[in-house]
Amino acid sequence: MLYTTPSGTRDLLFSDCVRRRETETRLSRIFDARGYREIVTPVTEYYDVLLRGFPVPQSELFIFPERSGKLVALRPDMTTPIARVAATKVDCTIPRRFCYLQDVFRAGTQVRQAGVELLGATGIRADTEVIALAAESLAATAGSYRLEIGHAGFFRSLVESLHAGDAFAEELRSLVNRKNFASLQDVLADYRESPAYAALCRLPQLFGGEEVLNEALTLANDCVGTDEIDYLRRIFRELQAAGFGPNVMLDLGLVHHMDYYTGVVFRGYVSGAGAPVLQGGRYDGLAGLLGRSTPATGFAADVDALAETFPAPRETPVEYVVHVGSTALRRAMDYCDSRPGACVCSPYETTDESRALADKLGARLIVIE
């Protein structure tokens, strides 16, 4: 066991590193082109900060005391640290665009994430910008993708109309998120007379094109969640007009982390990955919990999950092994520089050893004295 990596981590070798770097390069290029600027935060955050902002159980965090005795944790996401920066160090009275490529640590795993956060802007233009950027990011890295869009406010409006309390709302959220239709109908049995009953029972199945919005309004009797449905309709049409239509679907059953998200939510899927590789949404309340109220929206993508959809790159074969004579190091380096990737210097002192190495590699031996 001493010679394996800890649970939730892994080594990246050779082609894995090439694919990760290519994925990051493509994402960085898109983020930069859209005006997002890179931010780097410490790998640890004070536990109190995370407790305020991030909806993850304590059992999923890596928590330990720092030198002063205060509890810190490895960051479980990048949104909370960026919200902390926005609340304490950056003026977000004008829109601010952040991007990042960093590791996060959650539930015993280490994940490489790339993402963006748009702070200080609200409304349909801001939400559409971020969703379109998510679509572009998936297209640039995986090619074939699907983006599913919902609205946290629709579910919240339905549940609040029941006046049933937070514990019941969380139970409903969990059932909808797991698409447990039978149990959902059972727990809602006492609310059959509510205008929200039919919509809540049907919510996990409201997936597809614009027609699901019409069905949602009918089920909710046009009296609950209408503003959220109209907002989704506008965003969906904007994305269709921008050419993203074939890859974008509506899913009103997207109800993950409902205390965290306040508006539009979305998830991204790509061929070859069995789970979402990207998720995000609007979270206007987070920065306010940390000291300064700021509207915000963004997304995070799993870099390695995207990288695994790339075909394995071909390793450049070594064509020349250079035997370096005394005082010939500079000339040998220049020779290798003129043939990048195809040339290596021999670490041996005798030509016989260098020739044996060239034979093993199927390369030619070059002697530079």
Residue pairs with C-beta under 8 A, 6 or more apart in sequence:
5 11
7 108
8 107
8 108
8 109
8 110
9 109
9 110
12 20
12 304
14 315
15 312
15 313
15 315
16 304
16 307
18 313
19 307
19 308
19 310
19 312
19 313
20 112
20 303
20 304
20 307
22 307
22 310
22 313
23 114
23 141
23 303
23 306
23 307
23 310
24 101
24 114
24 303
26 140
26 141
27 101
27 114
27 137
27 140
27 141
27 301
27 303
28 38
28 99
28 101
28 114
29 140
30 133
30 136
30 137
30 140
31 38
31 99
31 114
31 116
31 133
32 99
34 97
34 116
34 129
34 133
35 97
36 97
36 98
36 99
36 116
37 97
37 98
37 99
38 98
38 99
38 100
38 101
39 82
39 85
39 98
39 99
39 100
40 100
40 102
41 75
41 78
41 81
41 82
41 84
41 85
41 100
41 102
42 75
42 81
43 74
43 75
43 102
43 103
44 66
44 72
44 73
44 74
44 75
45 72
45 73
45 75
45 80
45 81
45 84
46 70
46 71
46 72
46 73
47 61
47 63
47 70
47 71
47 72
47 73
48 71
49 80
49 84
49 290
50 56
50 61
50 73
50 75
50 76
50 80
52 289
52 290
53 79
53 80
53 83
53 84
53 286
53 289
53 290
54 76
54 77
54 79
54 80
54 260
55 257
55 259
55 260
56 76
56 77
56 106
56 107
60 76
60 106
60 107
60 108
61 73
61 74
61 76
61 105
61 106
62 73
62 74
62 105
63 71
63 72
63 73
64 71
64 72
64 73
65 71
65 72
66 72
74 104
74 105
75 81
75 104
75 105
76 104
76 105
76 106
77 104
77 106
77 113
77 300
78 100
78 102
78 104
78 113
78 115
78 117
78 300
79 115
79 117
79 283
79 286
79 298
79 300
80 286
80 290
82 98
82 100
82 117
82 119
82 298
83 117
83 119
83 283
83 286
83 287
83 290
83 294
83 296
84 290
85 98
86 92
86 96
86 119
86 120
86 287
86 292
86 294
86 296
87 287
87 288
87 290
87 291
87 292
87 294
88 290
88 291
88 292
90 96
90 119
92 119
92 120
92 287
92 292
92 294
93 120
94 120
95 118
95 119
95 120
95 121
95 126
96 118
96 119
96 120
97 116
97 117
97 118
97 119
98 116
98 117
98 118
98 119
98 298
99 114
99 115
99 116
99 117
100 113
100 114
100 115
100 116
101 112
101 113
101 114
101 303
102 112
102 113
103 110
103 111
103 112
103 113
104 110
104 111
104 113
104 300
105 111
111 302
111 304
112 302
112 303
112 304
113 300
113 301
113 302
113 303
114 137
114 300
114 301
114 303
115 280
115 298
115 299
115 300
115 301
116 130
116 133
116 298
116 299
117 296
117 297
117 298
118 126
118 129
118 130
118 296
118 297
118 298
119 287
119 294
119 295
119 296
120 294
120 295
120 296
121 295
121 297
122 282
122 284
122 295
124 231
124 234
124 235
124 238
126 295
126 297
127 235
127 263
127 264
127 282
127 297
128 235
128 238
128 239
128 242
130 280
130 297
130 298
130 299
131 147
131 149
131 235
131 239
131 264
131 266
132 239
132 242
132 244
133 299
134 147
134 266
134 268
134 278
134 280
134 299
134 301
135 145
135 147
135 239
135 244
135 247
135 248
135 268
137 278
137 301
138 145
138 147
138 247
138 268
138 270
138 277
138 278
138 301
138 306
139 145
139 247
141 270
141 301
141 306
141 307
141 309
141 310
142 270
142 271
142 272
142 273
142 277
142 306
142 309
143 270
143 271
143 309
144 270
144 271
145 247
145 268
145 269
145 270
145 271
146 247
146 248
146 249
146 268
146 269
146 270
147 244
147 247
147 248
147 249
147 266
147 267
147 268
147 269
147 278
148 207
148 248
148 249
148 250
148 251
148 254
148 266
148 267
148 268
148 269
149 232
149 235
149 236
149 248
149 249
149 250
149 251
149 254
149 264
149 265
149 266
150 232
150 250
150 251
150 252
150 253
150 254
150 255
150 264
150 265
150 266
151 228
151 229
151 231
151 232
151 252
151 263
151 264
151 265
152 254
152 255
152 258
152 261
152 262
152 263
152 264
152 265
152 281
152 282
153 225
153 227
153 228
153 262
153 263
154 216
154 225
154 228
154 229
154 232
154 252
155 173
155 176
155 203
155 252
155 255
155 258
156 258
157 196
157 224
157 225
157 228
158 196
158 199
158 200
158 203
158 220
158 224
158 225
159 168
159 169
159 172
159 173
159 196
159 200
160 169
161 194
161 195
161 196
161 224
162 168
162 191
162 194
162 196
164 191
168 187
169 258
171 187
172 184
172 187
172 188
172 200
173 255
173 258
175 183
175 184
175 187
176 184
176 200
176 203
176 204
176 253
176 255
177 253
177 255
177 256
179 204
179 253
180 204
181 201
181 204
181 205
184 200
184 201
184 203
184 204
185 201
188 197
188 200
188 201
191 197
191 200
195 220
195 221
195 223
195 224
196 220
196 224
198 219
198 220
199 216
199 219
199 220
199 224
199 225
202 215
202 219
203 252
203 253
203 255
204 253
205 253
206 212
206 215
206 216
206 250
206 251
206 252
206 253
207 249
207 250
207 251
207 252
207 253
208 249
208 250
209 249
209 250
210 233
210 236
210 237
210 250
212 250
212 252
213 229
213 232
213 233
213 236
213 250
216 225
216 229
216 252
217 226
217 229
220 226
220 229
231 263
231 264
232 250
232 264
235 264
236 248
236 250
239 245
239 248
240 248
251 267
254 265
254 266
254 267
256 265
256 279
260 283
260 286
261 281
261 282
261 283
262 282
262 283
262 284
262 285
263 281
263 282
263 284
263 297
264 281
264 282
264 297
265 279
265 280
265 281
265 282
266 279
266 280
266 281
266 299
267 276
267 278
267 279
268 276
268 277
268 278
268 279
268 299
268 301
269 276
269 277
270 277
270 305
270 306
270 309
271 309
272 308
272 309
273 305
273 306
273 308
273 309
275 305
277 301
277 302
277 305
277 306
278 299
278 300
278 301
278 302
279 299
279 300
280 297
280 298
280 299
280 300
281 297
281 299
282 295
282 296
282 297
283 296
283 297
283 298
284 293
284 294
284 295
284 296
285 293
286 296
287 293
287 294
287 296
288 294
316 341
316 342
317 342
317 362
317 363
318 342
318 343
318 344
318 361
318 362
318 363
319 339
319 342
319 343
319 363
319 364
320 339
320 342
320 343
320 344
320 363
320 364
320 365
320 366
321 343
321 344
321 345
321 346
321 354
321 357
321 358
321 361
321 363
321 364
321 365
321 366
322 332
322 335
322 336
322 343
322 344
322 345
322 346
322 366
322 367
322 368
323 346
323 348
323 351
323 354
323 355
323 365
323 366
323 367
323 368
324 332
324 345
324 346
324 368
325 367
325 368
325 369
326 369
328 368
328 369
331 368
332 345
332 368
333 345
335 343
335 366
335 368
336 343
336 344
336 345
343 366
346 353
346 354
346 357
346 358
348 354
348 357
351 365
351 367
354 365
354 367
355 365
358 364
358 365
